[in-house]
Amino acid sequence: MLHFTHTVDPTNDRLHKIRNVIDILRTKFSQAFQPYERLCIDESLLLYKGRLSFKQYIPSKRNRFGVKSFILSDCQTGFVLDLLVYAGSSTMVHSENQDIGISGAIVETLMKPYLGVGHTLYVDNWYSSPALFNFLHNNCTNACGTVRKRRKGMPKIDERLKRGEATFRSCTNLLVTKWMDKKEVYMLSTKHTSEFGTIIKHGGTKVIRKPVCVLDYNNSMGAVDKADMAISTVNSTRKTLKWYRKFFFYLLDICVWNAYCLYKDKMKEPISMATFQL
């Protein structure tokens, strides 16, 4: 029988049955790789259909029900630098800045070792806020992400835009972009200016103009989803009634993924993850 700790937990930690493994791997991940400039934070969901008090539902994910983790990844390599497992009130976040909220506290907890050295962080609209981006900027860290237009501190932008058009607002360190794609897209950035760039689609027959912050965001986000997709093709998880055992094998898959990312970064050889795992 696979166990990772004593059955009795005096701290009422919902993750106590696997906390030791999580803590060890988080430390090893941070020691194994010095990331490049661009980092991103996103959620990952391990499929679990059994009864669990902190089971989550994310309709946009491949596995819609399960154990949710907040993942910090290096955008260039895909390497998983850190993770926080959502466990309700037992989720271990550390922040003394009440202005940035719970989502901002998750960002601060994951980014703490990487603040002050010039990284750029990419996040989606669940995390983005003027308060968080100002906090990051004050710690020598740029940020870019989609943002909800009703976030506290966001300016009101009433212009009606045609598809492909954009309008901008700036204040001190922040740039807000409203861009009309199929629907309105709001971007927040401390890195970009109000410039447009182009991409070529449909086999080189169509040139599309987009704000530079949108192009950069689209090119940088997605590392967590790519890792989930790669792991799903070669995962070692087993059917089990115990969530923490399934999560242990998921952590092993992340270890294999990280080794694969380091191999590709150093060797510069095209190789599939399935071949590497063999």
C-alpha positions as CSV (number, residue, x, y, z in Angstrom):
1,M,0.0,0.0,0.0
2,L,1.4,3.4,-1.0
3,H,1.6,6.0,1.8
4,F,3.6,9.2,2.2
5,T,3.0,10.3,5.8
6,H,1.3,9.3,9.0
7,T,-2.5,9.0,8.9
8,V,-3.1,11.5,11.7
9,D,-2.7,15.2,10.9
10,P,-2.7,17.6,13.9
11,T,-2.7,20.7,11.6
12,N,-5.9,19.8,9.7
13,D,-4.1,20.2,6.4
14,R,-6.2,18.8,3.6
15,L,-3.0,17.9,1.7
16,H,-1.2,16.3,4.6
17,K,-1.2,12.8,3.0
18,I,1.0,14.1,0.2
19,R,2.3,17.4,1.5
20,N,5.9,16.1,2.1
21,V,6.2,15.0,-1.5
22,I,4.8,18.3,-2.8
23,D,7.2,20.4,-0.7
24,I,10.3,18.3,-1.7
25,L,9.5,18.6,-5.4
26,R,8.8,22.3,-5.3
27,T,12.2,22.8,-3.8
28,K,13.9,20.6,-6.4
29,F,12.1,22.3,-9.3
30,S,13.4,25.7,-8.3
31,Q,16.9,24.4,-7.8
32,A,17.0,22.5,-11.1
33,F,16.6,25.4,-13.6
34,Q,17.2,29.1,-13.8
35,P,14.3,30.4,-16.0
36,Y,14.5,32.8,-18.9
37,E,12.8,36.2,-18.9
38,R,9.2,35.2,-19.7
39,L,7.1,33.3,-17.0
40,C,3.4,32.5,-16.9
41,I,0.9,31.3,-14.3
42,D,-2.1,29.2,-15.2
43,E,-4.3,26.5,-13.7
44,S,-4.0,22.8,-14.3
45,L,-6.7,20.2,-13.4
46,L,-6.0,16.6,-12.6
47,L,-9.1,14.6,-13.5
48,Y,-10.7,13.1,-10.4
49,K,-14.4,12.1,-10.2
50,G,-14.5,10.8,-6.7
51,R,-15.7,12.6,-3.6
52,L,-13.4,15.4,-2.5
53,S,-14.2,18.5,-0.5
54,F,-11.9,20.7,-2.6
55,K,-12.6,19.3,-6.0
56,Q,-12.9,22.0,-8.7
57,Y,-14.8,22.6,-11.9
58,I,-13.1,24.4,-14.8
59,P,-15.2,24.2,-18.0
60,S,-12.3,25.5,-20.2
61,K,-10.0,22.6,-19.3
62,R,-9.7,19.2,-21.0
63,N,-10.5,17.6,-17.7
64,R,-13.3,19.7,-16.3
65,F,-13.5,18.2,-12.8
66,G,-10.6,17.4,-10.4
67,V,-7.8,18.6,-8.3
68,K,-6.7,22.1,-9.3
69,S,-3.1,23.4,-9.2
70,F,-1.7,26.8,-9.9
71,I,1.3,26.3,-12.1
72,L,4.3,28.7,-12.6
73,S,6.1,27.8,-15.9
74,D,8.9,29.2,-18.0
75,C,7.4,30.3,-21.3
76,Q,10.4,29.5,-23.4
77,T,11.0,25.9,-22.3
78,G,7.7,24.9,-20.6
79,F,9.6,23.9,-17.4
80,V,7.3,23.8,-14.3
81,L,9.0,26.0,-11.8
82,D,6.5,25.8,-8.9
83,L,2.9,24.8,-8.1
84,L,0.3,25.4,-5.5
85,V,-2.4,22.9,-5.0
86,Y,-5.8,24.4,-4.3
87,A,-7.2,23.0,-1.1
88,G,-9.8,25.6,0.0
89,S,-8.8,27.4,3.2
90,S,-5.8,25.1,3.5
91,T,-4.2,26.6,0.3
92,M,-0.8,27.9,1.4
93,V,-0.5,31.5,0.1
94,H,1.7,34.1,1.7
95,S,1.0,37.8,1.2
96,E,0.8,40.9,3.4
97,N,-0.7,43.0,0.6
98,Q,-4.5,43.0,0.9
99,D,-5.0,45.2,-2.1
100,I,-4.1,42.4,-4.6
101,G,-6.7,39.9,-3.3
102,I,-6.6,36.1,-3.2
103,S,-5.6,35.7,-6.9
104,G,-2.8,38.3,-6.4
105,A,-1.6,36.5,-3.3
106,I,-1.3,33.3,-5.3
107,V,0.9,35.2,-7.8
108,E,3.0,36.7,-5.1
109,T,3.5,33.3,-3.4
110,L,4.6,31.6,-6.7
111,M,6.7,34.6,-7.9
112,K,8.5,35.4,-4.7
113,P,11.9,33.7,-5.6
114,Y,11.7,35.4,-9.0
115,L,10.9,39.0,-8.1
116,G,13.4,41.8,-8.5
117,V,15.5,40.3,-11.4
118,G,13.6,41.6,-14.5
119,H,11.2,38.8,-15.4
120,T,8.0,39.4,-17.3
121,L,4.9,37.5,-16.1
122,Y,1.9,36.6,-18.2
123,V,-1.4,35.8,-16.6
124,D,-5.1,35.6,-17.6
125,N,-8.0,37.8,-16.4
126,W,-8.5,35.8,-13.1
127,Y,-5.3,37.2,-11.8
128,S,-4.8,40.5,-13.6
129,S,-5.5,43.8,-11.8
130,P,-3.9,47.3,-11.6
131,A,-3.0,46.7,-8.0
132,L,-1.2,43.4,-8.7
133,F,0.7,44.8,-11.7
134,N,1.8,47.9,-9.8
135,F,3.0,45.5,-7.0
136,L,5.0,43.5,-9.6
137,H,6.4,46.6,-11.2
138,N,7.6,47.9,-7.9
139,N,9.5,44.7,-7.5
140,C,11.2,45.0,-10.9
141,T,8.9,42.6,-12.7
142,N,6.9,43.4,-15.8
143,A,3.4,41.9,-16.3
144,C,1.0,41.4,-19.2
145,G,-2.4,39.8,-19.3
146,T,-6.1,39.9,-20.2
147,V,-8.1,41.8,-17.6
148,R,-11.7,42.2,-16.6
149,K,-12.9,45.6,-17.5
150,R,-14.7,46.1,-14.1
151,R,-11.6,45.3,-12.0
152,K,-11.0,47.9,-9.3
153,G,-8.7,50.7,-10.8
154,M,-9.6,50.0,-14.4
155,P,-10.5,53.1,-16.5
156,K,-13.9,53.3,-18.2
157,I,-13.5,53.1,-22.0
158,D,-16.7,53.8,-23.9
159,E,-15.5,54.0,-27.5
160,R,-17.3,51.8,-29.9
161,L,-14.7,50.0,-32.0
162,K,-14.9,48.1,-35.3
163,R,-13.2,44.7,-35.5
164,G,-9.4,45.1,-35.6
165,E,-9.5,48.6,-34.0
166,A,-8.0,49.4,-30.6
167,T,-7.9,52.2,-28.1
168,F,-5.4,52.8,-25.3
169,R,-5.3,54.4,-21.8
170,S,-2.1,54.9,-19.8
171,C,-1.3,55.9,-16.2
172,T,2.2,55.9,-14.7
173,N,3.4,52.3,-15.2
174,L,0.2,50.8,-16.7
175,L,-1.1,50.6,-20.2
176,V,-4.8,49.5,-20.8
177,T,-5.7,48.3,-24.2
178,K,-9.3,47.8,-25.5
179,W,-9.2,45.8,-28.7
180,M,-12.1,44.5,-30.8
181,D,-11.6,41.0,-32.1
182,K,-14.8,38.9,-32.4
183,K,-15.6,40.5,-29.1
184,E,-14.0,43.1,-26.8
185,V,-10.6,42.2,-25.4
186,Y,-9.1,44.2,-22.5
187,M,-5.4,43.9,-21.9
188,L,-3.2,45.3,-19.1
189,S,0.5,45.7,-19.3
190,T,3.5,47.3,-17.7
191,K,5.8,46.3,-20.5
192,H,4.2,47.4,-23.8
193,T,3.4,50.6,-25.7
194,S,0.4,51.5,-27.9
195,E,1.9,49.9,-31.0
196,F,0.5,47.4,-33.5
197,G,2.2,44.4,-35.0
198,T,1.2,42.0,-37.7
199,I,0.8,38.2,-38.1
200,I,0.3,36.3,-41.3
201,K,-2.5,33.7,-41.6
202,H,-4.1,31.5,-44.2
203,G,-0.9,30.3,-45.8
204,G,0.6,33.8,-46.1
205,T,-2.4,35.3,-47.9
206,K,-3.8,37.4,-45.1
207,V,-2.0,39.9,-42.9
208,I,-3.7,40.8,-39.6
209,R,-2.9,43.8,-37.4
210,K,-3.0,43.4,-33.6
211,P,-1.8,45.4,-30.7
212,V,1.8,44.3,-29.7
213,C,0.6,43.4,-26.2
214,V,-2.0,40.9,-27.7
215,L,0.6,39.3,-29.9
216,D,3.1,39.0,-27.1
217,Y,0.5,37.5,-24.8
218,N,-0.7,35.0,-27.3
219,N,2.9,33.9,-28.0
220,S,3.8,33.6,-24.3
221,M,0.7,32.0,-22.6
222,G,0.0,28.4,-23.1
223,A,3.0,26.7,-21.4
224,V,0.8,25.0,-18.8
225,D,-1.7,23.8,-21.3
226,K,1.1,22.4,-23.5
227,A,2.5,20.5,-20.5
228,D,-1.0,19.1,-19.7
229,M,-1.4,18.0,-23.2
230,A,2.0,16.3,-23.4
231,I,1.5,14.6,-20.0
232,S,-1.9,13.3,-21.0
233,T,-0.4,11.3,-23.9
234,V,2.1,9.5,-21.7
235,N,0.7,9.9,-18.2
236,S,1.4,7.3,-15.5
237,T,-1.6,7.9,-13.4
238,R,-3.6,4.9,-12.2
239,K,-7.2,4.3,-11.6
240,T,-7.6,4.6,-7.9
241,L,-10.1,5.7,-5.3
242,K,-7.5,7.7,-3.4
243,W,-6.9,11.1,-4.8
244,Y,-3.5,11.6,-3.2
245,R,-2.1,8.5,-4.9
246,K,-3.3,9.7,-8.2
247,F,-1.8,13.1,-7.6
248,F,1.5,11.4,-6.7
249,F,1.7,9.9,-10.1
250,Y,0.7,13.2,-11.6
251,L,3.7,14.7,-9.9
252,L,5.9,12.0,-11.3
253,D,4.7,13.0,-14.8
254,I,5.6,16.6,-14.1
255,C,9.1,15.5,-13.1
256,V,9.4,13.6,-16.4
257,W,8.1,16.7,-18.3
258,N,10.6,18.9,-16.6
259,A,13.5,16.5,-17.5
260,Y,12.2,16.5,-21.1
261,C,12.1,20.3,-21.2
262,L,15.7,20.5,-19.9
263,Y,16.9,17.9,-22.4
264,K,15.3,19.9,-25.3
265,D,16.7,23.2,-24.1
266,K,20.3,21.9,-23.7
267,M,20.5,19.4,-26.6
268,K,18.5,21.3,-29.2
269,E,17.4,18.0,-30.7
270,P,13.8,17.3,-31.9
271,I,12.4,14.5,-29.9
272,S,8.9,13.5,-28.8
273,M,8.1,13.2,-25.1
274,A,7.1,9.6,-25.6
275,T,10.5,8.7,-27.1
276,F,12.3,10.6,-24.4
277,Q,10.3,8.7,-21.7
278,L,11.4,5.4,-23.1
